[in-house]
Amino acid sequence: MKPFIDIASSVSDELSQILEAAVNDPDADEAPTLGSVRRIVYRAANGEQLKADRLHFDQNRSLLEEIDDLIEQFGDEAPAIDFITVKASESLTRTISALMDTGASTPPTLGMVRDAMLHGLVARLVGDGIIDPDEDETLQEEIETLISRYGQDTVAENFLHYE
């Protein structure tokens, strides 16, 4: 089983949202780095409106400190995408939880979740009314995306998302 080292887990939700907005900005000429996102946060701290979210003034300073700490540790050229917190959707969380509830001796990996989904887990969860029937294709895409980014041997529990 592949150990899961998620540097994004130490990033606040607020900063993760800003990083994600920068990564998903269609007008960006280059992939954002911690340094370029720091400039965005700095401008917001100095009164400019921040697109990513509506921050209270006091949050700007702590976000600057947080991103400065990341830059000190990883450098200002570190890709911003590496620091975005990734969590499973509600339906994938339910799917992972259902597999965890089977009492297996080892925690399920992303690959095990995909295999279980391909072998009827999603159909069973739809039949039980736990997830919507329309979500099968979306769930497949989501698990494939997680596997392509983190590998099939990564423990799936790390991506659970409860609201």
N, C-alpha and C positions, 0 to 999 in steps of 0.2 A: 504494500500500500504506500502510495506516494505521500510524504509529509506535506502538509498544507502550510505554506508560509505566505500569509496574506498581509502585505504591508499596508493595504488599504484598511485593514481592521483597526488601525490606530488613528485613522482620519475621522474627524467629526462628520456627522451627517451634513451639516451646513457646508463645510468645505468640500465634501464629496459632491454635493449638488452643484457647487460652483465649478468644480473640475469637470463634471459631466456636461454642464452647459457649454464650457469652453471646448471640450472634445467634440460636441455635437453641433458647434457653430458652423453653419454652411458657408459663412463669409470668411472663415479663417483661411489664410494663405498657406499656413504650415501647421503641422500637428502641434498642439499646445504642450508646453513644458511647465515645470513648476515655476520657473522664472517668469514666463509670460503670464501665467495665472496670478503670480504675485503682483505683477503690475496692475492687473484688473482689480484685485482686492485693494491695493494701495490707492488707486483712483477712487474706489468706492469709499474708502476711509476718509478721503479728502472731499467728500460731498457729491461725487458723481453717482448717478443711479446705476446700480448693479443689476444686470439683466437676469442673472441666475435666480435670484430670490430677493425678497424684501427684508433687508437686514436692519435690525435695530442698531443705532450708532455704536453702542458698546460692543456689539459682536464684531464689528470691523477690526478693532484692535486685537481681539483674541484670535481672529482669523489670520491677521498678519503675523502674529507670534507663532501660530500653528504652522503656517506655510514656511516661515523663516526656519523653524525647527526642522521641517522636512528638507528644505534646501541645504541646510547645514549637514544633514545626515546623508542625503542622496545626490546633492548637486542641483544647480538650477536648470540643467539640461535634461534632467530626468523626465521621461514622458508622463504627462498628466494622467493619461489613461490608466497607468499602473496604480494610481492612488484612489481610483473610484471604487467605492464600496459596492460589491456585487452580491445581490441577494436573489433568491428564487422568487418567482411570482407566487401568489397565493395558491394557485392550482398545483404548481410544481412542489411547493412546500407540502401540500396535502399528499401528493404522490410520494414524496420522499418519506414523509411521516408514516404513511401506510406500509411502506417497505420496511421501515425501522421497527414497526410494531409486529413484524412476523417472528421476532425472537431469534433472529440469526445470531450466530456466535461472534461475527465480526460486523462492524458498522458498514452499511452499504456505501459503495463508491459511486461516482457518477456513471461509470460504465455499467455497474450492476443495476442502477436505476433505469438506464436506457434499455438494457436487456429485459428487465421486468416489464417495462412499458411496451416493448415490442411483443412480449409474450402474454399480453392480456391484462396487465395491471390497470391500465387506463380504462379499458372496457368494464372491468369489475367496479372501478370507482364511479364510472358514469352510471352503471346499473344500480349502485348503492346510493346514488344521488349526491355523492361527495364532490364531484366536479361536473361541469357542464359538458354536454356531448360535443359542443362546437370546439372544444379546446384541444382535441387530440393533435392536430397538426401544429398548433402553436406550442404545445408542450414538447413535441418532438424537436422543433426548431430550437427551443430554449435549452433543452438538455444537450443538443449537439453543439450549440454555441458555448455552453459552459465546458464541455469536454474539449472543444478545440482550444479554448483559452487556458484551461487548468489541467487537462489530462484526464483520462478515464479512471485512473487509479486514485484520484483525489476523493477524500471522504465527503459524501454528499451532505452530511449534517451541517457542515460549515456554511452552507448556503441557505439554511432555513430562515424564513422571514415571517415573523409573527407581528401582527399589528394590534 
